Amino acid sequence: MEVLLVEDDASIAIVINAALEAEGARVTHVHSLTERDRLLGNQTFDALVTDVMLPDGDGIETLEQVRARYPAMPIVILSAQNTLDTAVRATETGAFEYFPKPFDIDELARTVCKAAGGKGSGLNANEEEEVVGDGLPLVGRSLAMQSVFRMITRVLRNDLTVLILGESGTGKELVAEAIHQLGNRRGGPFIAVNTAAIPAELIESELFGHEKGAFTGAVARHVGKFEQAAGGTLFLDEIGDMPMQAQTRLLRALQLGTIRRVGGQEEVRLDVRIVAATNKALEPEIAAGRFREDLYYRLNVVPIHMPPLRERCDDVEVLARHFLQQATSEGLPRRQLTEQASQLLARQAWPGNVRELKNFMYRLALLAREDMIDVQTILPMLKPEGPAPAEGSAGGGDIESAVADWLAREQPATGTIYASALAALERPLFATILRETAGNQLRAAQALGINRNTLRKRLSELALDPEEFARR
């Protein structure tokens, strides 16, 4: 098995080369597009593994020429530009697979071997239609979000039903919009319905429509959301809260591909893609008799799990900066974050997830007195029960609350209890030490067992001024 590797980072290339050779591959490594094209003109390869950003150009932009010359050669794309747009561009090339950096080296090696053996269908089942992204605010460099991006690219060329799972505020509707706007139904309407916000007695009429005279007040025919979404996508949000009777009607519509308006006899054939979302774990709802198991399996054809922000802390900084830029584009003052401020934001719990972070960044953009937002600006605006409790608090109650909250969750996130407890204790601990040492930083550092420079940095991040304690 002959593999051509195009990667300008020598350390990454060494790791990839070793992993592929362990799988029995012979790897030829080059650093540029020029070297790639020279070798492809003189030698046959079973697979091409290529980075995107190379010294002499964009690895994706030139792949159309490569595919035209070598249509049977599978291509695996690597990229440090971890955005949905990059994933979609990789899909457009007909790439067998796309790997955002950092990636699982074992998975990469298995995938390349699978590609070279001609197995699997790859990312793109239909290479004729072009997909154009429109800058949807789905951003993130964490492995969890890269998994989401890759799942989105897999459903763009088909009409399979998608079920998006995740807590409130994680961006489920953004994923639904991305699937629609980047997929083969983007020319049709995108109709979003919050099924939890519609009264139970009206939900069937809203979804399926009704005929004139179907019930008191039905003075004319009403076209429901299914028909409004014809040719496009129907997004059913909060599907876990849908009344049981409506679930039965929805199941019938999905099974038969037709609907019947309330009070009507005509069967209306559907031409719509269904994307559903819920912040509930549906298995317990099924066990409790509140959600139909057969409907669950109809909806859960392709599940996409949206991770909570506490499981993608690496994304907090990029999201925070994104929201500040977004706020500026909407007329708010232009703001920037210091490095310490970004680190402080990344340590927060954000129970409201991305939605809470967005609202907080807009509030900062509006209320900050300086263009550069630092720790001292952020701390007073954080919740008292967050990682920076009020000075003088012992912190014990906050730790107990953090533990109780963690244990109460159905699926508690691994590792979050330590961060929450540490954050609840750190500021009052430092404040107590400063109070007892009258602001003497040398004695405080000795008492804490840390370097004095480390102490200064932490005091700055926690907005604690030793001079204030020296005057007490």
Residue pairs with C-beta under 8 A, 6 or more apart in sequence:
1 23
1 24
1 25
1 26
1 46
1 47
1 113
1 116
1 117
2 25
2 26
2 28
2 43
2 44
2 45
2 46
2 47
3 20
3 25
3 26
3 27
3 28
3 45
3 46
3 47
3 48
3 49
3 112
3 116
4 27
4 28
4 30
4 36
4 39
4 40
4 45
4 47
4 48
4 49
5 13
5 16
5 17
5 20
5 27
5 28
5 29
5 30
5 49
5 50
6 30
6 31
6 32
6 33
6 35
6 36
6 48
6 49
6 50
6 51
6 54
6 59
7 13
7 16
7 29
7 31
7 49
7 50
7 51
7 78
8 31
8 32
8 51
8 54
8 55
9 51
12 78
12 101
13 29
15 105
16 27
16 49
16 105
16 108
16 109
17 27
17 29
19 105
19 106
19 108
19 109
20 27
20 49
20 109
20 112
20 113
21 27
22 109
23 109
23 110
23 112
23 113
24 113
25 112
25 113
25 116
28 39
28 43
28 45
30 36
30 39
31 54
31 55
32 54
32 55
32 56
33 54
33 56
33 57
33 59
33 62
34 56
36 48
36 50
36 66
39 45
40 66
40 69
40 70
45 73
46 73
46 74
46 116
47 73
47 74
47 75
47 76
47 96
47 112
47 115
47 116
48 66
48 70
48 73
48 74
48 75
48 76
49 75
49 76
49 78
49 108
49 112
50 59
50 63
50 75
50 76
50 77
50 78
51 59
51 77
51 78
51 79
52 58
52 59
52 60
52 77
52 78
52 79
52 80
52 81
52 86
53 59
53 79
53 80
53 81
59 77
60 77
60 86
60 89
60 90
60 93
63 75
63 77
63 93
63 95
64 93
66 73
66 75
67 73
67 75
67 93
67 94
74 96
74 115
74 116
74 118
74 122
75 93
75 94
75 95
75 96
76 95
76 96
76 97
76 98
76 99
76 108
76 111
76 112
76 115
77 90
77 93
77 95
77 97
77 98
77 99
78 99
78 100
78 101
78 103
78 108
79 86
79 90
79 98
79 99
79 100
79 101
80 100
80 101
82 100
82 101
82 140
82 141
82 145
82 146
82 149
83 138
83 139
83 149
84 133
84 136
84 138
84 139
84 149
84 152
84 178
84 182
85 133
85 135
86 98
86 100
87 98
87 100
87 146
87 149
87 150
87 152
87 153
88 131
88 133
88 152
88 153
88 156
88 182
89 133
90 98
90 123
90 153
91 98
91 123
91 124
91 131
91 153
91 156
92 124
92 130
92 131
93 124
94 122
94 123
94 124
94 127
95 122
95 123
95 124
96 111
96 115
96 120
96 122
96 123
97 111
97 115
97 122
97 123
98 123
98 150
98 153
99 107
99 108
99 111
100 141
100 143
100 146
100 149
100 150
102 143
114 120
115 122
123 153
123 154
124 157
125 157
125 158
126 157
126 184
129 157
129 184
131 156
131 182
131 183
132 182
133 181
133 182
134 181
136 174
136 177
136 178
136 181
137 174
137 322
137 326
138 145
138 148
138 149
138 171
138 174
138 175
138 178
139 145
139 315
139 318
139 319
139 322
140 146
140 148
140 312
140 314
140 315
140 318
140 319
141 314
141 315
141 318
142 307
142 311
142 312
142 313
142 314
142 315
144 307
144 311
144 312
145 307
145 312
145 315
147 305
148 175
148 304
148 305
148 306
148 307
151 302
151 304
152 175
152 178
152 179
152 182
152 304
154 302
155 162
155 179
155 183
155 302
156 179
156 182
156 183
156 184
157 183
157 184
158 184
159 184
159 185
159 273
160 301
160 302
161 254
161 273
161 274
161 275
161 276
161 298
161 299
161 300
161 301
161 302
162 176
162 179
162 274
162 275
162 276
162 301
162 302
162 303
162 304
163 239
163 275
163 276
163 277
163 278
163 299
163 300
163 301
163 302
163 303
163 304
164 172
164 175
164 176
164 275
164 276
164 277
164 278
164 303
164 304
164 306
165 172
165 277
165 278
165 303
165 304
165 305
165 306
166 172
166 277
166 279
166 305
166 306
166 307
166 308
167 279
167 306
167 308
167 353
168 279
168 352
168 353
168 355
169 352
169 353
169 354
169 355
169 356
170 306
170 307
170 308
170 309
170 353
170 354
171 306
171 353
171 354
172 237
172 277
172 279
172 306
173 192
173 235
173 237
173 277
175 277
175 304
175 306
176 190
176 192
176 233
176 235
176 237
176 275
176 277
177 190
177 235
179 233
179 273
179 275
180 186
180 190
180 232
180 233
180 235
180 273
180 275
181 190
183 233
183 273
185 231
185 232
185 233
185 273
187 231
187 232
188 229
188 230
188 231
188 232
188 233
189 228
189 229
189 230
189 231
189 232
189 233
190 229
190 232
190 233
190 235
191 225
191 228
191 229
191 232
191 233
191 234
191 235
192 235
192 237
193 206
193 207
193 225
193 234
193 235
193 236
193 237
194 237
194 238
195 203
195 236
195 237
195 238
195 239
195 241
195 242
195 246
196 237
196 238
196 241
196 242
197 238
198 206
200 243
200 245
200 246
203 242
203 243
203 246
204 245
204 246
204 249
204 262
205 214
205 215
205 218
205 222
205 224
205 262
206 224
206 225
207 224
207 225
207 226
207 246
207 249
207 250
207 259
208 224
208 226
208 249
208 253
208 259
208 260
208 261
208 262
209 221
209 222
209 223
209 224
209 226
209 227
209 259
209 261
209 262
209 264
210 218
210 221
210 222
210 224
210 261
210 262
210 263
210 264
211 218
211 221
211 261
211 262
211 263
211 264
212 218
212 219
212 220
212 221
213 263
214 261
214 262
214 263
214 264
215 262
215 263
218 262
218 263
221 261
222 261
224 259
224 261
225 234
226 234
226 253
226 259
226 268
226 270
226 272
227 259
227 268
229 272
230 270
230 271
230 272
231 271
231 272
232 272
232 273
233 272
233 273
233 274
233 275
234 272
234 273
234 274
234 275
235 275
235 276
235 277
236 242
236 250
236 274
236 275
236 276
236 277
237 276
237 277
238 277
238 278
238 279
239 276
239 277
239 278
239 299
240 278
240 279
240 280
240 282
240 285
240 291
241 278
241 280
242 250
244 290
244 292
247 291
247 292
247 295
248 292
250 295
251 292
251 294
251 295
251 298
253 259
253 270
254 274
254 295
254 298
254 299
255 298
256 267
257 269
257 270
258 267
258 268
258 269
258 270
259 267
259 268
259 270
260 266
260 267
260 268
261 268
274 299
276 299
281 410
281 411
282 291
282 296
282 300
284 410
285 291
286 292
286 293
286 296
308 353
308 413
309 315
309 316
309 319
309 350
309 353
309 354
309 356
309 357
310 349
310 350
310 413
310 416
311 413
313 346
313 347
314 346
316 342
316 345
316 346
316 348
316 350
316 357
317 337
317 342
317 345
317 346
319 354
319 357
319 358
320 337
320 342
320 345
320 357
320 361
321 336
321 337
321 342
323 357
323 358
323 361
323 362
324 334
324 335
324 336
324 337
324 361
324 364
324 365
326 358
327 335
327 361
327 362
327 365
327 366
328 334
328 335
328 365
332 362
332 365
332 366
333 365
333 366
333 368
333 371
334 371
335 364
335 365
335 368
335 371
335 372
335 373
336 371
336 372
336 373
337 345
337 372
337 373
338 372
338 373
338 374
338 375
340 374
340 375
340 457
340 460
340 461
341 373
341 374
341 375
341 377
341 378
343 461
344 375
344 378
344 379
344 387
344 388
344 461
345 357
345 378
347 387
347 419
347 423
348 382
348 386
348 387
349 386
349 387
349 416
349 420
350 356
350 357
352 359
360 381
363 381
364 373
364 377
364 378
364 381
367 381
368 377
369 377
370 377
375 460
375 461
375 462
375 463
376 463
379 388
379 462
379 463
382 388
384 390
385 398
385 401
386 423
387 419
387 420
387 423
387 424
387 426
387 427
388 423
388 427
388 462
388 463
389 395
389 398
389 424
389 427
389 428
391 427
391 428
391 431
391 464
392 428
392 431
393 428
394 428
395 424
395 425
395 427
395 428
395 429
398 424
398 425
399 420
399 421
399 424
399 425
402 417
402 420
402 421
402 424
403 417
403 421
405 420
406 412
406 416
406 417
406 420
426 458
426 462
427 462
427 464
430 444
430 448
430 458
430 459
430 462
430 464
431 464
431 469
433 444
433 447
433 448
434 444
434 459
434 464
434 466
434 469
435 469
435 472
436 447
437 443
437 444
437 447
437 469
438 469
438 470
438 472
439 466
439 467
439 468
439 469
439 470
439 471
440 466
440 470
441 452
441 455
441 456
441 459
441 466
442 452
444 455
444 466
445 451
445 452
445 454
445 455
448 455
450 458
459 465
459 466
